[in-house]
Amino acid sequence: MNNWVFIEAHSHKFYWFIEPLFKIFFIVSVSFLTNHAQAQIPYGDNKTVGKYIMLNGVRHYYEVYGEGPPVLMIHGNSVGIKTCAPQIDYFSEKYKVYAVDCRGRGRSELGKDSLTYLQMASDLASFIRSLGLDSVCIIGRSDGGIVGIMMGIYYPEHIRKIVAFGANMWPDTTALYPEAVNDIHDKRVKAESMIKAKDTTQNWYLSMQRYRMMEFQPHITAWDLHKIKAPVLVISCDRDVIKEEHTLFIYKNIPLANLCILPGETHHVPGLNPELFNSTVERFISQPFKDNSERFK
């Protein structure tokens, strides 16, 4: 009898010891599985949510995630939606994120016209109208930042706020560091030479279009920037390909703007340090914009 009492007492103590550990294990497991599931979402190739829409006569691919205020994610010059994965993961927790492959990127068609930033801005304005959205917050990185600023200039009725990361208003060495300008030029020349050589190892025509656009566009003036009515977060890094003084020029010529230079980061910070990038961006889009009363002229 005494032995049974001893065993029962110790079993009871063991239960109270193991129960908290089990709860912790359960919470950690659920958290791991949730994060793992997010990491496994094939952004840019998600057959579950991916859709197509005709914009200005060109078939565009897009995906939508989350619920809440609408956010339009605009990728850079390269692959498409999939490069925005860390931002889609983060912002879809609180916002309804619309991610579109711009023409010629990802699963969207190139169309017959040459690539221009203004054409892509028109495409995305048409996208907002087609989906019946009132106004959106734009998060644009690199070329997406250029497109976002152009949308603020030419389609202000569709824009609530703009985040323009790593954007340039013109394509020469007064805006970008010479290494970046030379690299873009060399890649455009290589693409053209591969087209002449009839090389078929990749889509050199698309590459030529992409690099030609970056080499010779955009051409946005201070006067153009003055037209933007929406609040804009002008954001770059002190290791970016965009010159710091050019980023400062953009900031100073937009009536309602905040400036952020991320220390020690590069043009790839949205992917390499998404925690810093995402938290900085969310603070801007989630909080009311402060007026210019504290901004010295």
C-alpha positions in Angstrom: 0.0 0.0 0.0 2.8 2.4 0.9 4.6 1.5 -2.3 1.5 2.5 -4.3 1.1 5.8 -2.5 4.8 6.5 -3.2 4.4 5.7 -6.9 1.2 7.7 -7.2 2.7 10.8 -5.5 5.8 10.7 -7.7 3.6 10.2 -10.8 1.6 13.3 -9.8 4.8 15.3 -9.4 6.1 14.0 -12.8 2.8 15.1 -14.5 3.2 18.7 -13.1 6.8 18.7 -14.3 6.1 17.4 -17.8 2.9 19.4 -18.5 4.6 22.8 -19.0 7.3 21.2 -21.1 4.6 19.7 -23.3 2.9 23.1 -23.7 6.2 24.7 -24.7 6.9 21.9 -27.2 3.4 22.3 -28.7 3.7 26.1 -29.1 7.2 25.8 -30.6 6.1 23.1 -33.0 3.1 25.1 -34.2 5.2 28.2 -34.7 7.8 26.1 -36.6 5.2 24.5 -38.9 3.6 27.9 -39.5 6.8 29.6 -40.5 7.9 26.5 -42.5 4.5 26.6 -44.4 5.0 30.3 -45.2 8.6 29.7 -46.4 7.2 27.0 -48.7 4.6 29.2 -50.4 5.8 29.3 -54.1 5.3 33.1 -54.6 5.2 33.9 -58.3 4.2 30.3 -59.1 1.3 29.6 -56.8 -1.2 27.6 -58.7 -3.7 27.9 -55.8 -4.1 31.7 -55.8 -2.4 32.8 -59.1 -4.6 34.6 -61.6 -4.3 36.4 -64.9 -5.7 39.7 -66.0 -5.5 41.8 -69.2 -4.0 45.2 -68.7 -3.6 47.5 -71.6 -3.7 44.6 -74.0 -1.1 42.5 -72.2 -1.7 39.4 -70.1 -0.5 40.0 -66.5 0.0 37.4 -63.7 -0.8 38.3 -60.1 -1.3 36.8 -56.7 -3.2 38.1 -53.6 -2.5 37.3 -50.0 -4.0 38.3 -46.6 -6.8 40.5 -45.5 -6.8 44.2 -44.5 -6.0 47.5 -46.2 -4.7 47.0 -49.7 -1.0 47.1 -50.4 0.4 46.9 -54.0 3.9 45.2 -54.1 6.0 46.3 -57.0 9.2 44.2 -57.6 12.5 45.4 -59.1 13.8 44.9 -62.7 14.6 41.2 -62.5 12.6 38.1 -61.8 9.2 39.2 -60.6 6.9 38.5 -57.6 9.1 35.8 -56.1 11.8 38.4 -55.1 9.2 40.0 -52.8 8.7 36.8 -50.7 10.0 38.3 -47.4 7.7 41.3 -47.8 4.6 39.3 -48.8 5.1 36.9 -45.8 5.3 39.9 -43.5 2.7 42.3 -44.8 0.0 39.7 -45.6 -0.3 39.2 -41.8 -2.0 42.7 -41.5 -2.7 43.8 -45.1 -4.2 42.5 -48.3 -1.2 42.2 -50.5 -1.5 42.4 -54.3 1.7 41.2 -56.1 1.8 41.6 -59.8 4.4 40.4 -62.3 5.1 43.5 -64.4 5.1 43.0 -68.1 8.0 40.8 -69.4 8.7 39.5 -65.9 7.7 36.3 -64.2 4.6 34.9 -65.8 3.4 38.1 -67.5 3.7 38.7 -71.2 6.1 41.3 -72.6 3.8 42.7 -75.2 4.8 44.3 -78.5 5.9 47.7 -77.2 9.3 48.5 -75.7 9.5 48.4 -71.9 9.0 51.7 -70.2 8.5 52.7 -66.6 5.5 54.9 -67.6 3.9 51.9 -69.4 4.2 49.8 -66.3 2.7 52.6 -64.2 -0.2 52.7 -66.6 -0.5 48.9 -66.3 -0.7 49.0 -62.5 -3.2 51.9 -62.5 -5.3 49.8 -64.8 -4.9 46.9 -62.4 -6.2 49.0 -59.5 -9.2 50.1 -61.5 -10.0 46.6 -62.8 -10.1 45.1 -59.3 -12.3 47.9 -58.1 -9.8 49.1 -55.4 -10.3 52.6 -54.0 -6.7 53.5 -53.2 -3.6 51.5 -52.2 -0.3 51.8 -50.4 2.5 51.1 -52.8 5.7 49.3 -51.7 8.1 49.5 -54.6 11.7 48.4 -54.6 14.4 49.6 -57.1 12.5 49.8 -60.5 9.3 49.3 -58.5 10.1 52.4 -56.6 10.4 54.3 -59.9 7.1 53.0 -61.0 5.5 53.8 -57.7 6.7 57.5 -57.9 5.4 57.7 -61.5 2.0 56.4 -60.2 2.0 59.2 -57.6 2.7 61.7 -60.4 0.3 60.5 -63.0 -2.4 58.5 -61.1 -2.7 60.3 -57.7 -6.3 59.2 -57.3 -5.3 55.6 -56.8 -2.5 56.2 -54.2 -2.7 56.5 -50.4 1.0 56.2 -49.6 4.2 55.3 -51.5 7.3 53.6 -50.3 10.1 54.1 -52.9 13.2 52.1 -52.1 16.4 52.4 -54.1 14.8 54.5 -56.9 16.5 56.9 -59.3 14.9 59.7 -61.2 17.3 59.6 -64.2 19.9 57.0 -65.3 23.3 58.7 -65.4 26.3 58.9 -63.0 24.8 61.9 -61.1 22.1 59.5 -59.8 23.9 56.2 -59.7 27.5 55.2 -58.9 29.6 54.7 -62.1 30.0 51.0 -61.4 26.3 50.5 -61.6 25.9 52.5 -64.8 28.7 50.6 -66.5 27.4 47.3 -65.4 23.9 48.1 -66.9 25.6 49.3 -70.1 27.7 46.1 -70.4 24.8 43.8 -69.9 22.7 45.6 -72.5 25.5 45.4 -75.0 26.0 41.7 -74.2 22.3 41.0 -74.7 22.4 42.7 -78.1 25.5 40.8 -79.2 23.9 37.5 -78.2 20.8 38.4 -80.2 23.0 39.1 -83.3 24.7 35.7 -82.7 21.3 34.0 -82.6 22.0 32.5 -79.3 19.0 30.7 -77.7 20.4 29.8 -74.3 18.1 32.4 -72.7 15.6 35.1 -73.7 18.2 37.7 -74.7 15.5 40.0 -76.3 13.8 40.4 -72.9 17.2 41.0 -71.2 18.0 43.6 -73.8 14.7 45.3 -73.1 15.2 45.3 -69.4 18.7 46.7 -69.5 17.9 49.2 -72.2 15.1 50.6 -70.0 17.5 51.0 -67.0 20.2 52.5 -69.2 18.1 55.2 -70.8 15.2 55.8 -68.4 13.6 57.3 -66.4 13.5 61.1 -66.8 11.7 62.5 -63.8 12.2 66.2 -62.9 11.9 68.1 -59.7 8.8 69.7 -61.2 7.3 66.2 -61.6 8.1 65.3 -58.0 6.3 68.4 -56.8 3.1 67.0 -58.3 2.9 64.1 -55.9 0.2 64.5 -53.4 0.5 61.3 -51.4 2.9 60.9 -48.5 6.1 59.1 -49.7 8.8 57.3 -47.8 12.0 57.8 -49.7 14.3 55.0 -48.5 17.8 53.9 -49.5 21.0 52.6 -47.9 24.5 54.0 -47.4 25.9 51.1 -49.4 23.3 51.4 -52.3 24.0 51.8 -56.0 22.0 55.0 -55.8 24.0 58.1 -54.7 23.0 59.4 -51.3 22.7 63.0 -52.7 20.3 61.8 -55.3 18.1 60.1 -52.7 18.2 63.4 -50.8 17.1 65.3 -54.0 14.1 63.0 -54.3 13.1 63.6 -50.7 13.5 67.4 -50.8 11.3 67.7 -53.9 8.3 65.7 -52.8 5.9 67.9 -50.7 5.0 65.2 -48.2 8.0 63.0 -47.7 10.0 61.1 -45.1 13.6 60.1 -45.6 15.3 57.0 -44.4 18.9 55.9 -45.1 19.5 52.5 -43.7 23.1 52.2 -42.3 25.4 49.5 -43.4 22.9 48.0 -45.9 22.9 47.5 -49.6 20.4 47.5 -52.5 19.5 44.0 -51.5 18.4 44.8 -48.0 14.7 43.7 -48.6 16.0 40.2 -49.0 19.1 40.1 -46.8 17.7 42.0 -43.8 13.9 41.9 -44.2 13.3 42.4 -40.5 14.9 45.9 -40.7 13.3 46.8 -44.0 9.8 45.5 -43.2 9.6 47.1 -39.8 10.7 50.5 -41.2 8.2 50.3 -44.0 5.3 49.2 -41.8 5.9 52.1 -39.4 5.5 54.5 -42.3 2.4 53.0 -43.8 0.6 52.2 -40.5 1.0 55.5 -38.7 -0.5 58.9 -39.7 1.9 61.0 -41.7 3.2 64.0 -39.7 2.8 67.3 -41.4 5.7 69.5 -42.4 5.5 71.9 -39.5 8.6 70.4 -38.0 10.5 70.2 -41.3 13.0 73.1 -41.7 13.0 74.8 -45.1 
